[in-house]
Amino acid sequence: QIQFVESGGGLVQPGGSLNLSCAASGDISYYVMAWYRQPPGKAREWVAMIARGGTPTYVDDVEGRFTISRDNARNSVSLRMNNMIPEDTAAYYCASRPLGRNLWGQGTQVTVSS
């Protein structure tokens, strides 16, 4: 089992940027990795994923604004968020996709507000 620990969230104004980081307790090189988010009162959904070889995929809502990256040597995954909008407000989580036997972290809260 791999445990994930997210960090880097906070309050940002519309149009601003944030960098999220995810540290994994084990080897992530065998996994597709993803960032998920859960807005208040809504279900968790994936927003960005990155293949083992590094190819990224995004949902339409974040395409062109978010950038996912991974460092297999450090067992870490990052999410760069630019041009943020209020609809990006959510708790953000990283995990393997699918989760399988791995464990969700506590997430990191992102709030976009003026």
TIKOLPA-707870 format. One line per 5 residues: number of its first residue (from 0); their letters; for each residue x, y, z of N, C-alpha, C. Coordinates in steps of 0.001 Angstrom, whole numbers, plus 500000, padded with zeros to 6 digits. Atoms other than C-alpha are relative to their C-alpha. Example, Ala and Ser with C-alpha at 12.3 -4.5 7.8 and 13.67 -1.06 7.14 Angstrom:
BEGIN
0 = as = 500890/498810/500000/512300/495500/507800/500900/501200/500000  499180/498810/499940/513670/498940/507140/499230/501090/500730
***
This chain:
BEGIN
0 = qiqfv = 500830/498802/500000/500000/500000/500000/500866/501249/500000  499308/498720/500044/501111/503533/499220/499078/501054/500584  500718/498869/499408/500032/506541/501260/500454/501276/499302  499691/498737/500668/499850/509967/499643/499779/501173/500960  500110/498812/499161/500401/513311/501372/500063/501237/499115
5 = esggg = 500113/498822/500837/499261/516485/499651/500340/501266/500798  499692/498719/499374/500441/520035/500383/499967/501103/498956  499901/498862/500895/500484/523513/498924/498725/500766/499772  501258/499293/500183/496853/524542/499106/499970/501326/500740  500140/498718/499329/495603/527880/500317/498946/500856/499341
10 = lvqpg = 500932/499026/500554/493613/530974/499482/500699/500770/498891  499427/499282/501133/494236/532559/496095/498897/500818/499342  500969/499157/500698/492528/535375/494195/499735/499468/498593  500258/500378/501394/490848/534738/490842/501105/500522/499088  498892/499666/500880/493496/534750/488144/501360/499643/500553
15 = gslnl = 498725/500339/499368/496177/533652/490587/500444/498572/499717  499386/501310/500228/498334/530527/490715/500345/499327/501325  499543/500809/498869/499162/527717/493118/500745/498794/499475  499307/501256/500283/501541/524769/493102/499650/499005/501100  500272/501071/499061/500351/521576/494763/501062/498914/499872
20 = scaas = 499020/501085/499989/502735/518815/495779/499409/498771/500659  500461/501271/499447/502159/515171/496565/501221/499108/500220  498923/500922/499666/504604/512884/498353/499402/498624/500249  500478/501371/499848/504112/509135/498121/500952/499206/500883  499182/500779/499069/505320/506614/500683/500689/498816/499337
25 = gdisy = 499394/501122/500699/506321/504089/498035/500256/500317/498547  499625/499860/501398/507341/503551/494445/498772/500235/499126  501153/499670/500855/504912/505279/492066/500259/499703/498530  499629/500110/501410/506723/504399/488861/499116/499030/499220  500841/500973/500688/504332/501532/488104/498579/500491/499783
30 = yvmaw = 501382/499535/499979/501217/503674/488417/499761/501194/499083  500543/498750/500485/499240/506150/486431/499633/500802/501246  500286/499145/498855/498981/509073/488843/499022/501091/499594  501013/499007/500317/496214/511630/489087/499801/500959/501160  500530/499052/499022/495014/514704/490895/498479/499969/499877
35 = yrqpp = 501442/499987/499899/491424/514664/492040/499599/501241/500805  500490/498939/499132/489279/517361/493582/498556/499719/500397  501353/500168/499485/486133/517433/495652/499484/501353/500462  500595/498720/499604/484168/520701/495673/499034/499780/501157  500946/500137/498879/481943/521400/498688/498669/499415/499547
40 = gkare = 501283/500603/500296/478890/519154/498597/499939/499172/498730  499993/500757/501255/479978/517329/495451/500917/498786/500104  499192/501209/500014/481620/514046/494548/501438/500304/499577  498614/499878/500416/485358/513605/494105/500116/499625/498529  499815/500258/501426/486482/513705/490458/501457/500242/499640
45 = wvami = 498628/499761/500428/489766/513444/488678/500032/501207/499094  499861/498832/500856/491031/516578/486948/501241/499933/499117  498779/500125/500794/494502/515634/485697/500633/498655/500311  499297/501254/499784/496344/512382/485194/501264/499975/499157  498740/500095/500731/499823/511448/484037/500403/498546/499913
50 = arggt = 499636/501389/500242/500856/508168/482499/501395/499699/500549  498697/500385/499479/503883/506201/483646/501124/500634/499199  498981/499402/500858/505811/507603/480690/499985/501516/499987  500022/498546/499877/504778/511175/481475/498967/500724/499148  501024/499340/500816/501922/511839/479038/498840/500459/500881
55 = ptyvd = 501076/499501/499157/499343/514103/480724/498649/499998/499274  501365/499875/500492/495563/514164/480291/499230/500859/500990  500746/499084/499147/493180/516819/481614/498521/499970/499647  501398/499774/500310/489471/517322/481936/499886/501374/499355  500152/498764/500769/488113/520130/479788/500059/501248/500883
60 = dvegr = 500083/498833/499121/487547/522458/482762/501364/500575/500367  498687/499519/499565/491283/522704/483527/501027/499990/498876  499076/500054/501137/492862/522102/480111/500536/501391/499688  499384/498714/500309/495337/524884/479365/500305/500856/501214  499742/499226/498778/495368/526140/482970/500814/499198/501009
65 = ftisr = 499310/500863/499040/496677/523167/484984/501081/499197/499281  498924/500841/500526/499920/521240/484463/500398/498982/501062  499601/501081/499084/500608/517883/486081/501391/499510/499606  498677/500552/500255/504116/516496/486419/500315/498956/501072  499620/501040/499048/505792/513582/488140/501516/499856/500041
70 = dnarn = 498586/500298/499820/509209/512705/489517/500059/498621/500643  500015/501367/499480/509443/508938/489868/501159/499750/500970  498847/500205/499122/512883/509133/491492/499713/500481/501415  500348/499447/498697/511397/511188/494319/498612/499573/500458  501352/500442/499662/508002/509466/494331/499093/501187/500292
75 = svslr = 500789/498798/499795/506296/512801/493917/499255/500386/498728  500836/499501/501085/503618/514388/491762/499638/501450/500337  500319/498595/499786/502892/518091/491302/498861/500435/499092  501050/499400/500820/500052/520203/489973/500173/501507/500040  499898/498556/500135/500626/523722/488746/498659/500514/499490
80 = mnnmi = 501306/499465/500355/497380/525711/488612/500135/501488/499717  499940/498602/500420/497235/529011/486691/498610/500510/499660  501269/499377/500406/494459/531467/485899/498814/499382/500740  500995/500709/499219/492421/530064/488707/498683/500765/500076  501350/499447/499952/488682/530628/488946/499298/499472/501253
85 = pedta = 500694/500456/498786/486219/530319/491859/499545/498545/499938  500446/501383/500149/485003/527003/490458/501101/498977/500277  498901/500899/499635/488445/525543/491235/500035/499738/501508  500033/500194/498556/487618/525782/494943/499597/498571/500335  500236/501409/499671/487846/522254/496353/501115/499498/500907
90 = ayyca = 498907/500749/499378/489836/519819/498440/500667/499192/498893  499252/500680/501059/492562/518398/496186/500771/498819/500574  499354/501231/499588/493936/514880/496430/500829/499449/498846  499298/500761/501035/496546/512915/494558/499954/498529/500368  500043/501439/499783/496476/509173/494143/500287/499296/498698
95 = srplg = 499888/500809/501202/497106/506376/491738/498617/499902/499352  501266/500156/500712/494444/505839/489111/500042/498703/499215  500936/499994/498878/492827/503512/489876/500709/499977/501355  499417/499987/498663/493367/503755/493628/500501/498628/500401  499592/501351/499636/493501/499990/494045/500133/499846/501502
100 = rnlwg = 499758/500228/498576/494989/499021/497420/500667/501191/500667  499345/498832/499412/496600/502423/497912/499006/500834/500795  500824/499293/499025/495289/504938/500414/499880/501475/499669  500196/498564/500157/493769/508385/500034/500737/500753/501108  499445/499107/499005/495595/511195/501777/498919/500900/500572
105 = qgtqv = 500937/499058/499372/494006/514000/503777/499569/501105/499042  500323/498951/500952/494001/516323/500788/500522/501354/500448  499601/498624/499697/494833/520014/500638/498922/500925/499457  501126/499131/500360/492200/522752/500546/500484/501167/499142  499747/498867/500884/492222/525270/497721/498736/500846/499943
110 = tvss = 501128/499072/500051/489979/528324/497887/500359/501156/499087  499788/498901/500939/489702/530805/495032/498924/501041/500265  500959/498976/499615/488094/534010/496186/500696/501344/500096  499468/498657/499849/488578/537747/496127/499635/500568/501375
***
